[in-house]
Amino acid sequence: MLQGEEYLEALSRPKKIIITTHHKPDGDALGSSLGLYHWLKGKGHDVHVVLSSDFPTFLDWMPGFDDLIYYPTETELSHNLFAEADIIFCLDYSALSRTNILEPVIREAKGQKWMIDHHLDPEDFAAVEYWDSSAAATAQLVYTFIADVYQDKDSITPEIASCLYAGIMTDTGSFRFRSTTSAVHHIIANLIDAGARNWEIHENIYNSATENRLKFLGYCLLNCLEVIPEYNTALFSLTKEDLAKFNVTTGDTEGLVNYALSIKGIRLAGLFVDRTELIKLSLRSIGEIPCNEICKKYFNGGGHLNAAGGNSTEDLDTVVSRFKSILPEYKNYLT
């Protein structure tokens, strides 16, 4: 779970640190990054969070939001920070390719890489690895990194607690996924005790949709949902025209795949989106249906057993047809 323990003493002295996460960060990516950011700042380090892209607007309430650095628009500043960094934290990704345009920058940077993550098959690039694929979220691991590895639980402020709470909450589907163990609930209780206002966090994330997003959701449910009853599978396929019609922005498709999985009897759900340069897909399942295996084997991706993603350079119809064609291979799981 922890490799490179001999390097941990480095944080006892002020360091120049960069925190990175995967492209198009979700709640866990941003929550774990900002939670760690606040903790390191509190210890006197010079810390910056550098992102490769934007993220859903329902996360822009997080403490530290105004301090984020966006590589596409602040490229020169980012390069200077990477050139000077002593340590580069790599959060919520196990392969550098997941950082998209930041990948070559991180690979070439002289700073020591520290990875904190819960995804399968970690790439061997970090001097320090704090990794556990059974963890519900990277934010959970950031909490135990602070509280257990560094024995510094008392330093968790309301800002840190709020960020980590949001990360765990979103990556467990509001604590309903099978990864939500009793240990997760104990951590959540500790975060609330540390100042996380759980009701406000839920409100900020789940009750902040725009009118346009709700209309888009209704359109998808009416026009883009397909159910395949013989394999207890349902999917959404969204064209470029669908996205343009509703001026879809980052985060507007977040959670859409779960509506397909919520249909009674459905055991596997998919979301296929034509992003012009790539077809992006997300799979969700219940039970032992291996979303990660399907994505890794057929769609250049991976992830967790019940939640995974991938992509393809083929056209939308071809990708959806291929997905349907592999369902018989998993019939014993699906029926």
N, C-alpha and C positions, 0 to 999 in steps of 0.2 A: 504493500500500500504506500509506503514511504521509501523512496530511494534518494540517495544523495544527502542523507542526514548530516553528514560532516560539513555541509555548506551552510546549514541553517544559522550558524553563529554570525554570518555576514550581516544579518539584520540588526545586530546589536549596535551597529554604528551607522550614522546617516549615509544613505546611498542615493544615487540617481536611478530612479526606477520608472519603467514604462509598464503599463498593464494593457494587454491586448485580448481580444476575443474574436469569435468567428464573424464572418460576413453576415449582414442583416441580423444583428443581435436580437434575441428574444428576451423575455423577462429574466430567465436564469442567467444568460450571458451578461446582460447589463446589471442585474442585481448583484451578481457575484463580483463583477468588476468594480462597481462603485462601493460595495461593502468593503472590499479589500483596500480600495483607494483611501477611504476614510480612516481605516485602521492604520495603514502605513503612514499617512499624513500625521496622525496623532502620535506616532513614534518618532517624528522628526525627519522623515525621509522627504526627498524632493520627488514627487510622484505625478505622473500624467497618465490619463487613459486615452489611448489613440484608437479610433475606430476606422474601419475601412468603408463604412457606409452609414446611411441613416438607419432609423429603427422606428417601430410603431409609435404614433403620437400618444397612445395611452400609457406610455412609460416615461413621458417627459416631466413628470412630477417628482422623479426620484432625486433625493438630495445629492448634489454634485453634478446635476445635469448641465449646468452652465459652464462647468469646467472641462467638458469633453472636447477632445480635439479630433477633427474629421480629416483624415488623410487626403481625400480627393480635393478638398478646398484649402487645406493648410499643409501642403506637401513639403515645402521648404522647412517649415518649423518642425514637422514630423521627422524629417531626415536628420535634422540637427539633434533632436532629442534622442533618436535611436543611436546616433554616432557617439553620444555622451553617456548613454545608459550603462550602469553597472549590472543591473538585473532587468530582465524582461519576463514578466509574468504572462503565461499563456493559459487563459481561462476558458473552460467550456469547449475546448476542441482538443482532439488527440492527434490531428494531422495538420501540418502547417498549410496545406492546400485550402483548408477551410477558412483561411483568412483572406482568400481572394487576392486582391492587388497588394496586400501587405506581405504575402509569402516571401518574395525575394528580399524584401527589406529586413524581415526578421531573420531569414537564413544568413544574410551577410553581416548582420550586426554583431559586434564583438561582445556585447553584454551576455552574461550567463543566463540561460533560459531556465525558468522554473515553471513546470506545468501543474495545474490543478484541474482535474477533469474526471468525468464519470462515463465517458464513451468507450466502446470496445476498441481493441486492436490499436493501442497507442503507438505512434511513430517514435522511433528512438532519436529524439533531437534535444532532450532536456537534461541538464545536469541534476536537477531536482525534480522528482516526480511524486506528486501526492495524488494518487489515482485509485479509484474504486468504482468499478462498473455496477456495483450493487447500490450505490448511493442514489437517492432520489433526484438529486440536483447538484450542480457544481456549487451552488450557494450553500448547500449542506456541508460540503467539504471545506469551503472557506470558513464556515463557522467552526468546524472541528480543528481546522488548521490553526485558528486563533485560540480557541478554548482548550484544546487538548495538546496539540503539538507545541505551542508556545505558552501554554498554561496562563492565558491572558484573558480569560472570560470576563473579568471585571472591567476591561477596557472597552467593551462593546457598548457604544453609545446608541441613543435612539436613531440616529442617522444610519449607522451600520445595521442595526436591527431591522429597520424598515426595508433597506435594500435586500438583505438576505431573506427576510420573510417573503418579499415579492418574488424573489428567484425561486424559492422552494414552492410557494403556492402555485405559480404558473407552470412549473415543470411537473407537478403532481396532479394537474387538472383540478385545482382547489382541493387537494388531498383525497382524491377519489381513485387514483391509480394504485396498482398493486405494490408499487415501490414505496407507498406511504406506510412505513413501519411504525411501531411504537417509539423507536428511537427518533424518528422524524417528528412525531408529536411532542416528545420531550424537548427537542430543540426549538420547536415552534413556541412552546410554553416559555422557554427561556428568553426567546426573542421578544415575546410580548412583555415579559417581566422587565426586559431591558429598554422598553419604550416603543416597540413597534405597535402602532395603532391599527390593529388588524382590520377593523371595520372601514377605516378610511382607505386602506390599501385596496381592499376589495372594491370599494366604490370607485376609486381612481382608475382601476384597470377594467372592470366589467361594466360600469355604468357611465362610460364616456364616449359612446359611439356617436358618430355624426348621423344626421338624417340620411345623407347619401349612402353611408355604409349599410344602414338598415334596409334601404331600398335595394341595394346591391344584393344583400343576403336574401331578401324575398325573391328577387329575380333568379338567383341561383337555385333556390329550393323549387321554384316553379318550372324552370326551363333547363337546368343543367344537371339535375339529379337523375341517375340511372340505377335501378335496383336489379340485381341478378339473383333471383330467389333460389335457383338450384344450387348456388354456391354460397348462399347467405352473405353476399357481398353487395356493397353499394359504392357508388363513386360520383364525383363531380368532375366534369371536364370543362374548362373555361378557355375560350378563344381570346385572341388579341382584341377582337371586336367587342367581346363582353367586357373586358377590362377598360377599353377606351370609352365605352358607352357610359360607364359610371365613374370615369376618371379615377380608377383604383390607385391608391397610394400604398406605401409600405404599411403592412399590418391589417389591411382591409380583408385579406383572406385568412387571417389568423383565426384558428378554431373552427373554420368552415367544415373541415373533414370530420369533426366530431359530431356534426349534425347527421351525417350519413351513418356513423357508428351508433347513434342513439335510436335508430329504427329497431323495433322489436325483432329479435331473431338474427340481426346482422352481426357477423363476427369479424369481418374485414372491411375496412373502408379506405377509399383512396381519393386524393385530390390531385388533379392534373391541370397545370396552368401553363399556357403558352406565353412565355416571357420574351418572345421574339428570338433572342439568341439561343435560348434553351427551353426545353420543356421541363418544368420543375414539378416534382411529385412528392406527396406526403402520404404515408400509409399509417393507419392505426388499426389495432386489433384487440381482441380479448382472448383470454386463455393462452394457449401455447402456439398460436399462429405466428410464425417468425417474420415479422416485417423487416427486420434487419437482414435476414438471409435473402429475402426477395429483392430488396433494394441493392444489396451487394452483388448478387448473382446476375441481375438483369438490368439494373439502372444506375450503375456507377456510383452507388451510395452506400449507406449503412445507417447505424443508429442502435436503437434498443429493440428488445424483443417485440414490444407492443407499440413502438413509435419509431419510425425511421423515415428517411428521405432519400431522394436521388434526383437524377436529371438525365436528359437525353438530347442529342442534337437532331434526332429525327422529328418528323412532323407530329402534331398532336394526335391525329387519328391513328397513326402507326403505333405510337407509344401506348395508347389506350387499348388498341387491338392486341398488342403483345401482352399487356397485363391480363387481359381476359383469357388469352390463350394458355397462360401458365396456371390458371386456377385449377384445372383438373389435377395438376401435379400435387396440389395441397388439399385435395378433396377430403382426405381422412381427417384433416384438421378443421375444415370448414363445415362439414356436414355431420 
